[in-house]
Amino acid sequence: MNMRILATVFILGLSALGLQAQSLFEFGVKAGVNHAFPNSLSAGIESEDNFGWQAGAFVQFGLFDMLALATELTIDQRSFTLIQGEQRLDVNTTSLNIPVLLRIGLPLKLMLEVGPQYTHFLSTDNSTSTDGQGFAALGLIWKPAFGLQFDLRFLRGLSSISTPMDGDVNVNVTQFSVGYQF
């Protein structure tokens, strides 16, 4: 009888240690660079990719042991150049981004993230789109220690923006950021 009680207490103790090690709620800040590059351009139009920046905050809610739901609120600046013959058009956007990501735990303190992102334009130069843009996000996060996290993400443009040179430009973005979890 005492052995059963001791075994039960031991198993419950191990379970409690596992629950304390798992963080169900995380929040923090992040900043980094992005690289915007248009695709699906009209015939005769080429592009030059440019770098921009991003900064914001994130929240993550643990769902299960290796599964979490995360969202962010970031501001970023993206730019690229469209070229048609001798004519050049610099397109710059400043936007507010809200991704909703499903994060899946992987070995080596990595997390795979996938989900949609909505981008609302705060200001645009040489872009007539003001509605916003939808993206599909795919990324990888590494959380080594001490609350740090490194995030590499690819955003595939699902909707296009309009410019004076090309009425239908689809923009993809790669992002690298460093975050700190409180």
C-alpha positions in Angstrom: 0.0 0.0 0.0 2.8 2.5 1.0 4.6 1.6 -2.2 1.6 2.5 -4.4 1.2 5.8 -2.6 5.0 6.5 -3.0 4.8 5.6 -6.7 1.8 7.8 -7.3 3.4 10.8 -5.5 6.6 10.2 -7.6 4.7 10.1 -10.9 2.7 13.2 -9.9 5.9 15.0 -9.0 7.5 14.2 -12.3 4.3 15.5 -14.1 4.4 18.7 -12.1 8.1 19.3 -13.1 7.1 18.8 -16.7 4.3 21.3 -16.4 6.5 23.9 -14.8 9.1 23.5 -17.6 6.4 24.2 -20.3 5.6 27.8 -20.8 2.0 28.3 -21.7 2.2 32.0 -22.2 5.1 34.0 -23.7 5.4 37.6 -24.8 8.3 39.7 -26.0 9.7 42.1 -28.5 11.5 41.6 -31.8 13.4 43.6 -34.4 15.1 42.8 -37.6 15.6 43.2 -41.4 13.4 42.2 -44.3 14.0 41.7 -48.0 11.2 42.5 -50.4 11.1 41.1 -53.9 8.3 41.4 -56.4 7.3 38.6 -58.7 4.6 38.1 -61.4 5.6 41.3 -63.2 4.3 42.2 -66.6 6.4 41.6 -69.7 9.3 44.0 -70.1 9.4 45.0 -66.4 12.3 44.0 -64.2 12.9 44.6 -60.5 15.6 45.3 -58.0 15.2 44.0 -54.5 15.9 46.2 -51.5 16.2 45.7 -47.7 14.0 47.2 -45.0 13.4 46.9 -41.3 10.8 45.6 -38.9 10.1 46.0 -35.2 7.3 44.9 -32.9 6.0 42.6 -30.2 4.7 39.0 -30.1 2.5 36.8 -27.9 2.5 33.0 -27.9 -0.1 30.7 -26.2 0.8 27.1 -25.6 -1.9 24.7 -26.8 -0.3 21.3 -26.2 3.2 20.1 -25.3 4.7 20.8 -28.7 2.1 23.1 -30.3 1.4 26.8 -29.8 -0.5 29.7 -31.3 1.3 33.0 -31.8 0.5 36.4 -33.0 2.5 39.5 -33.6 2.0 43.2 -34.1 4.9 44.6 -36.1 5.7 47.7 -38.1 7.9 47.4 -41.1 9.3 49.3 -44.0 9.7 47.5 -47.4 11.0 48.8 -50.7 11.8 47.6 -54.2 12.5 49.2 -57.6 10.7 48.5 -60.8 12.6 49.0 -64.0 11.1 49.4 -67.6 13.7 50.4 -70.1 15.3 53.7 -68.8 12.4 54.4 -66.4 12.9 53.5 -62.7 10.2 53.5 -60.1 11.0 53.2 -56.3 8.2 51.6 -54.4 8.2 52.1 -50.6 5.6 50.9 -48.1 5.4 51.3 -44.3 2.9 48.8 -42.9 1.4 47.3 -39.8 1.5 43.5 -39.8 -0.6 41.0 -37.9 0.3 37.3 -38.5 -1.5 34.4 -36.8 0.9 31.5 -36.7 0.7 27.9 -35.6 4.0 26.9 -34.1 5.2 23.3 -34.0 8.0 22.3 -31.7 11.0 20.5 -33.3 14.2 19.1 -31.8 17.2 21.3 -31.0 15.0 24.1 -29.6 13.5 24.9 -33.0 9.9 25.7 -33.9 8.3 25.6 -37.3 5.7 28.3 -37.8 3.0 28.5 -40.5 -0.1 30.7 -41.0 -1.6 33.8 -42.6 -0.5 37.4 -42.2 -2.5 40.5 -42.9 -0.6 43.7 -43.8 -2.2 47.1 -43.5 -0.4 49.9 -45.3 0.3 53.0 -43.1 2.0 54.9 -46.0 3.0 54.1 -49.6 5.2 55.8 -52.1 4.5 54.9 -55.8 1.9 52.4 -54.8 -1.8 53.1 -55.3 -2.9 50.2 -53.0 -4.3 51.2 -49.6 -6.4 48.2 -48.8 -3.7 45.9 -47.5 -2.1 42.7 -48.5 -2.4 39.0 -47.5 0.5 36.7 -47.1 1.1 33.0 -46.3 3.9 32.7 -43.8 6.4 29.9 -43.3 9.2 30.2 -40.8 11.7 28.7 -38.4 12.4 29.9 -34.9 15.4 29.0 -32.8 15.2 29.6 -29.0 18.7 28.9 -27.7 18.5 30.3 -24.1 18.1 33.3 -21.9 14.9 34.4 -23.6 16.5 35.0 -27.0 14.9 33.8 -30.2 16.0 34.0 -33.8 13.3 34.0 -36.5 13.7 33.4 -40.2 10.5 33.7 -42.1 9.3 33.7 -45.8 6.1 35.5 -46.7 4.4 34.6 -50.0 2.2 37.4 -51.3 -1.4 36.2 -51.8 -2.7 39.5 -53.0 -1.1 42.2 -55.1 -0.5 45.9 -54.9 -0.8 48.4 -57.8 1.9 50.7 -59.0 1.9 53.3 -61.8 4.3 51.1 -63.8 2.6 47.7 -63.3 -1.0 47.4 -62.2 -0.6 44.0 -60.5 2.6 43.4 -58.5 2.8 40.5 -56.1 5.5 40.9 -53.5 7.3 38.2 -51.5 9.3 39.0 -48.4 12.0 37.2 -46.4 12.5 38.4 -42.8 15.2 37.8 -40.2 14.6 39.0 -36.6 16.0 38.7 -33.2 13.6 38.7 -30.3 13.6 38.7 -26.5 11.0 36.8 -24.5 10.1 38.2 -21.1 
